[in-house]
Amino acid sequence: MANVGEKITEKQKKFAEYYVKDGNATQAYKMAGYRSKNDQTAGSCAAKLLKKPLILHEIDKIRQEIRKNRIATAIELQEFWTEKMKYAEDPRDQLKASELLAKALGMFRDNEPHASPPIIVIDVGNMKE
């Protein structure tokens, strides 16, 4: 575990960024500014860096940020559809955007079972005329 108060260095941050970018620890080690006699030494030193909790945490943080930015949020989708609904040149695009926006806002309930009309049973066998 990392020592209390230990902070990641700029070189370590760069190493994490380059490692996430291409997955090659040896190249990331060299690109971050570390010096080594040869690729074998750089690879060995990079492997040691990849075992440090601070660096693993930084790599995880970078990956989470990348994932967060790749997937649109519900608000971003609603803003996009609103923009298309208001300003698209083709009325069909406007209609489709309004439909998608309405679905996102729960205005359509396609998946809910429809209530059947009640069945009324009248027993006429015991009725008097």
N, C-alpha and C positions, 0 to 999 in steps of 0.2 A: 504494500500500500504506500501511497505517497506520504512523504513527511509533512507534518502539520506546517502550514505556511509556505510550503514549497510552491513555486510558481513556474509556469512553463516559459521557456526562453523564446526569443524571436526565431532562432534557428529551429527549435523544436516545432514551433507553430508552422513555419515554412515547410518543414519536413512532413508534417501531418497533411498540409494542404496539397503538396505535390504527390504524396502517397495516395490520397483520395482521388486525385485527378487521374492518375494512370495506373495505380496499383503496383508499381515497380519500386520496391523499397530502396534498392541500390541507387537507382536514378534519383529518387526523391532525396536521398542522403546527400548526393553530390549537388543537386540543384539547390538545396537549402543552404549550401555554403560550407558544408563539412569537408575537410580535406582527408584524403586517404592515399596510400601508396598505390593501390590497384583496386580493381572491381571486387576482388574476393574480400579484401579488407573492408571495403565500403559495404559490401553485402552483410558481412559479419556484424559490423557496427550498427547497420540499419536494423538487423534482426534484434539486437539488444534494445534499440530505441523502441521497437514495436512491443516490447514487454513492459515498458514503463507505464504505470497507470495514468500519469498525467497526459502522456501522448495518446494512449488509447482513448481516454476521455475526450481529448481534442478531436481525434478522428471521428468518434461517435457524434460529437457536436456538429462537426462539418457535414457529416452524412445526413443528420436529421434536418439541418437547414436546407440542404439540397432537396430532400424529399418534400419538405414543407413548401418550397417554392415551385416544385413541379406540379403539384396537385392543386387545382383551383378550389377555393372554398365555396360554400353555398352562397355567400354574399357576392363573391366575384362572379359567379354564374348568374345570379339575379341581376347584377349590374350590367353584365354583358347582354343578357336577353332584353333588359329594359332599353338599353342603347339601340339594339337592333329593332325592337318593336317601334321605337320612336323615329328612328332615322334611316332605316333600310329603304333603298329605292324601290325594290320589288315588294308589292303588297303581300305576296305569298310569304316572303321572308318575315315581314312584320307579323302576319297571322301566326306563323309557326313559332316565332319568338314569344308572342303573347300566350300561345298555348303552353309552351314549355315553362314560362314564368308562372302561369296559373297553376300548373301541376306542381311546381316547386313550392308554391305557397299553400298547397293543399286545397285548392278550389275545386278540383275534380276528385271524385271518390270512386274510381273505377274498380278498385279491388274489394270494396265493401259489398257484402251480400245484399241483394235487394230484398226488401220485405215482400213476402207473398201476401195476396189479399186473404183475409180471414175466411175460413171455411165454416159455413153456417149449416148445421144439420137440424132439420125439423122433422120430428117424428110424428107423422100424420096417422099412424095406426091406431092411436088411442083417442083421437079427436072425435067429438060428438058433432053431429050435423046440425 
